[in-house]
Each structure stands twice: as structure tokens, then as C-alpha cells.
Amino acid sequence: MSSPEELKQRVIRQYGFALKDPNPNIRFLALEGLQAHPQAPECEHILPLTSDSDRFVKWKAIQVCGVSSLKNSYPLLAKALTSADLNTRLFAVNSLGLSGDPVFLPALIQTAQNEISPKLRQTLVRVLHFFGEHVPWDFLAQASRDADIGVRIDAAMVLGYLSPLEPACNILINLLESEDNNNVFATALLSLGKFHKPALVAYFQHSLLHSEARIRANAIEALGQLPFSLIETIVTPFLRDPSNRVKANVMCIFYENNLSSRITTELQRFMTSPNRWERSSGAWLAGTYKIKDAVQSLIRLLSDEEGVVAGRSAWAIGRINAPGSFNGLAAAYTNANQWALTHFIRAMGEVATSADASRIIMMWAKDRSPVLKAQFIDLLTKLRTSEFRQHAMPLVHDPDHNIRSAAYRYRAAIDGTAANDTLFKGISDPSDAVKAVCGELMLKQGDFRALKTMAELLNDNDKLQRVQKAYSLREAAWLAQQQKSSLPQQAGS
């Protein structure tokens, strides 16, 4: 049996060969596969594909060069800025912007200024924070006054990423003093809070008088970045604001300052409120701050008729992960409303351990819903429950495609590469969803017999979305790194 490292190297080599395949969909999949291995020598073969005859392969190659930081590709990306095709220019701007290399800023700015489409200006603005102190402040200030609302919103957001650089703070203040669009104003307000300046209290306090709930909520969140002694008397009255998000953000400030005892009643009121958004915010607060006393209330909220409340409660139970949570969920599952069962299983998946496997198998055996049975199988897969193997074997022939997909996922997780022949049979399944599951599992395990089938399943819309998603994932990873110690952003209405 191959070691994990040997398997990885075999997969990389196969993707390298696939870059030269005459089928453009296979070249596309090869690019996607190599994206996870930016240090591999095979990535050098990506560079010629930045001018591939197939547009999706070309766009994907440009995107991989950027998100994988392939420095040898940067001159080719700069050349792509002059392409006659708008999407090629957009992807080139995004990828070259991710480099953060100030050498390319003049070409990027020139491209944006020559472009009629605001989308390209917006794309450049969104990556300017990668340039740090080399940010072109004049261009960013101009973007904060752009005629397009999307450009202004992204400029306001990026200026917050550039905290504590003083020019960014000054541009935000100028933006707030002239902006009349509520969405732009709210974004800029939140960004200004990231500069942690007590001198800015007046800006935030004035915004608390605004009729727009999002603006008040962002003003509270911005104030929360300042010392509690400075803001306590300003924010406390807003525990009675009509907006759930405003109230929740005030409660965040108390939690962040270790004053949870002062808002215990407020949390309880949220979780029993007739307003779905208040219940959802209550679940969010309980999960974010890991309030163990709230677990029983959260289990009750799993049966909430509003999916947003039940889903948030399942997440919160997992975040808290209090002792005995699984037993409480399993006991309540028996009498739960039908619509709530999927949320119960999701919550179980957040807290279950291998010691709970036998009970999960019993619950799987009793359930009659194919969708719920598939969820239980996925939970057993997550736990790597080998004792379920005898039950899983025949399930690849089940009439329901959800169960077949889950069974294949289980076989791959438990049997590893030994499951590849079973998965290969699965790529002939009548369901495209099952084919895709089997194909992806085979590719991950180094079996490229599935490549042709996976290529056949691709369509133009899928390919475009997958290119764009990779940029979003890179941005999300950067944000997660930057915001580890910041006040969590409240989710709500």
C-alpha cells in the first residue's frame, strides 16, 4: 500500500500529464487539481495554458497562477491585462493583484482607468490590501468616490483591511462625510471602527441616530473596538433598540468585556422571542461565546419552524460542545418534529464521538427517510466507524441516490484506495450526482479512471463558478488570518 506522500506525488504527476490532454475539460480539471499543490514542479507547465485556445482553461490557468502565487507567471499575467476579452482582463487583474508586488501597480491602475466596465475597477480595489503600505492612495480615494456603488462599497471595505495605516483612515472619514448611500455608509462605518481611535467616537455616536438599522448596528460594532469605560453609557441604552442586530452587537460588547452576567436575562429573552431574527441572534451569541447553560434552549430551538433559527442552533451546539450534548440530542430526536430532524442530525455531527457510533447505527436503522438515513451515514463516515461496514456494503445499490452517494463516501473513507474499484462502478450510476461523488473520490485517491467522466459532467456555468470560487476562498483565508482577534461580526436580518 502506498504511503500518503507516495499517493500525493502520484496524483500530482497524473495531473501534470493531464495538463496536455486534448480535451479542454480534462485540462481544466488538471489545473484545479494542481491548485492544491503550488510548490509542485508540474505547476511550471501551467504557464502556457494562460493563453490556451479554450477560454475556460485560459481563465482557470490565470486564476491558478494568482491564487497559487506562481511568480514565474506574473509577466504573462501582465500581458493578459491587454486582452480584448473582458473576463481575461478581470481574472488577470485579480491574479496579478494577489501578488502584492508594487512593480505591477502602474499597469493594473492603467488597465482599471481605461476600462468602461466598473467590474474591473471593483476587482482591482478588492485586492489592493495585498499591497500594504504600497497601496496607491490616490486611486483608492478616487474609488471611494466612484459613480458605481459596488466600487465604493468595496473601497470602503478594503480601507478597513488597511488599518492602522493613516491614509486609509483619512479617506474613510472623507467618504463618510460625503456619502449618501446607506450601504456604502454602513460599510465605511464598520471599517472606520477597525482603527480603534477614541477620537472617532463622535462619528459613531452620531450614526446611532440613523433610521437604518444596519448603520446603527455597524456603529455599535465600531464602538465595541474601543475601551468599555469610554462607550458603556453610549451603547447600553441600545439594548432596547428595535433591531435584533443592534441589540446583539451591544451584547457582544458585554461578552467581549467579560460582563456576561449583566446580560443573561437579555440572552434568555432573545432565545424565547417571537421574532425569528432575535431567536437566531440568541443562538449565534450562545455559540459564539460558548455559553453552556444555553444548550437545552438550543436543543429546543432545533425544532423551530424557521430554518434559519434551527440551523444556527445546530451550529451553536457544536461550538459549545458541552458534555452530554449528544445524549441530550439523541433523547430529544425521538419526539422532534419531522422538519427538525435534519437539524438534529447536523447538531449530532458537531458533537458526536466514536463512543456514540453504536447509538447512531441504531438511529440509522430505525429511520425511514432516505435523506435522514444518508445524513446518518455521513455522520458515521465522519467518525470513521468501521463497524458500519457490513451495513454499508449493499447500500451502493439502494434505490435512493442520496443513500448511494453517502454509501460511496463511507466506503472511500473506510477502505481508502481499496474502494476505488467500487467507486469506478459508481461512475456508471444513472444519477449525475452519484457519478460526481464517485469521480471526485477517485481523483482524490489517485485513480484517474474517473477523469473522463468528471470532464463529461462539467458545463460552462460550472467552470465559471469554480474559477470565481477559488478567488473567494483565497480572500476568505486572508480574512480569517487577519480577523482572529477582532470582534465577531453579527449575523442577522
Secondary structure, DSSP 8 states (H G I E B T S, - for coil): ---HHHHHHHHHHHHHHHTT-SSHHHHHHHHHHHTT-TTSGGGGGGGGGGG-SSHHHHHHHHHHHHHTT-GGGHHHHHHHTT-SSHHHHHHHHHHHHHT--GGGHHHHHHHHHT-S-HHHHHHHHHHGGGGGGG--HHHHHHHTT-SSHHHHHHHHHHHHHTTT-HHHHHHHHHHHHH---HHHHHHHHHHHHTT--GGGHHHHHHHTT-S-HHHHHHHHHHHTTS-HHHHHHHHGGGGG-S-HHHHHHHHHHHHHTT-GGGGHHHHHHHHT-SSHHHHHHHHHHHHHTT-GGGHHHHHHHTT-SSHHHHHHHHHHHHHH--TTHHHHHHHHHTTS-GGGHHHHHHHHHHH--GGGHHHHHHHHHH---HHHHHHHHHHHHHTT-GGGHHHHGGGGG-SSHHHHHHHHHHHHHHHGGGGHHHHHHHTT-S-HHHHHHHHHHHHHTT-GGGHHHHHHH--HHHHHHHHHHHHHHHHHHHHHHHTTTS-------
